[in-house]
Each structure stands twice: as structure tokens, then as C-alpha cells.
Amino acid sequence: MSAAAADLLALATDLAVRAGDAALAGRRGAVVEPGTKSTLTDLVTVFDKAAETTIVEGLADRRPDDAIVGEEGTDRDGTSGISWFVDPIDGTTNFVYGLPLWSTSIAAADADGMVVGVVYAPAIGELFVATRGGGATLDGRPIHCSDRTDLALALVATGFAYTAARRQEQAAIVADVIGAVRDIRRLGSAALDLCYVASGRYDAYFETGLNSWDAAAGELIAREAGCRSGDHRGGPARPAELLVAAPAIFAELQARLAAAVDVS
């Protein structure tokens, strides 16, 4: 790992843990009264906004020339060539309902793509990190994706959009895929889904309609753990259409998703 990447990783880790732990403490000590964003089911809380403020202020203090894009509205241009992608609470619905499956996700990118990624799950106490070319770890221990070779035995995760019509379209794709795999899981945090594929807890994950901050850190962690990633139709990975899987089942699952997308 280069010194520059190590510095970025240390900063991302510090801010993710600080912001995530503060959000967890706030959630345990207060009644959560969420607001809404794009739809009535797209929730946001004061803790999302406070966590993003903690991260953005920390980045601005240490790296004032970097660009920052955050889920809760931060959109800052930079001149350094480094861009940060911040999701202060990925899985806000889980957070609001008191479920532990949410995370704080931070990634940094340069002109060649993601350099570092950090996904911290405060309620579980797990920290996933990766650097480009440096592998991925969970709580400091190296992780690797599963060696699944049979799609029929694969445990596959997915997610759904906030709008009802879009969820129905996504459900039609799931209905086509579910008969070809062991089972489907829906966790509620894209960042954790990606990290769970990275650590072999799932064999694959697919979703459409993500934003850059949803996938930036987790997709790097998955790739550095040995996963293949791409879109659903043979192209490169992109938040709008993402598939991450154990290498041996990637092509078959991608082909099935492509066929399902064409039908839907």
C-alpha cells in the first residue's frame, strides 16, 4: 500500500467510525422521528445529516482540496484529483426500525477509480476496508469471497427501490432468478450486501438504481476480496446496474439477469 493510500484509508476509517458510533449512540438515546426524501418510504433522520456533517467537516479540515459527494446533499468540487463518496447511514430504514443492519460507508477515488473503501457497521461492530491492489479485510483479517461454482447452490442478495412501481419491476427480475439459485436475501444496506459477498456470507448480490455513494466502498471491497463485478448485460460495474459475485458463478448469473431485464 502506498503512503498516499494509507493516509486516505486512515482518514476514511477514523471518520466512518466516529460518525457511525455517534449515530448509534444517538439512536439508542432518542426517539427517532424520520423525515422523507424522494418518496414517503425514503427516510432520513437527524442522525444521517449529523453523520454526514461529521464526515464532511473532517474531510474538509484534513483535505480541503478534495471533491466530496454525499447522500444528504453534499456536492463539493475539488482540485486535488481525489473525490470522496459518503453514505453516512446506508440502511436508514433499518436504523429507524432499530434493526442492526446499517452502515457508514466512505470511499475515495482518483482518475483510475476507487482507491480506498471503508464500510463500518456500528451496531454489529464490524469494519470492512480495502485499498486498490491491497486486498480487503474485516476487522483487520483478510477476507475472500466464496468459491461457489454451482449457481443453483448460491445464496444471492438484492435490494429494492423506494418507489412502488420500480419495486414491482425489480420483483419481476427476482421472480425469474429465484428458481435458479439457493435462495434470495434482502438486507436493506447495499454497502453491507457488497461486504457480505466479499466475506463469503453471500455468493452474489445484484441491484439496480443505486447511487454512487451506495456502491463506491463496497464494490471496491468486494473486488479486492476476489469477486467479479459488472452490470447485468456484459458491461462494467456501475451503480445504476450492479452485479458482484463469486468468479465461477458470475457469468451465468449475469446472463440470467440480462435475460430477465430484457423480458421485464
Summary of the structure (lengths in Angstrom):
residues: 264
radius of gyration: 17.5
end to end distance: 43.7
largest distance: 50.7
contacts: 958
relative contact order: 0.13
helix: 41%
strand: 26%
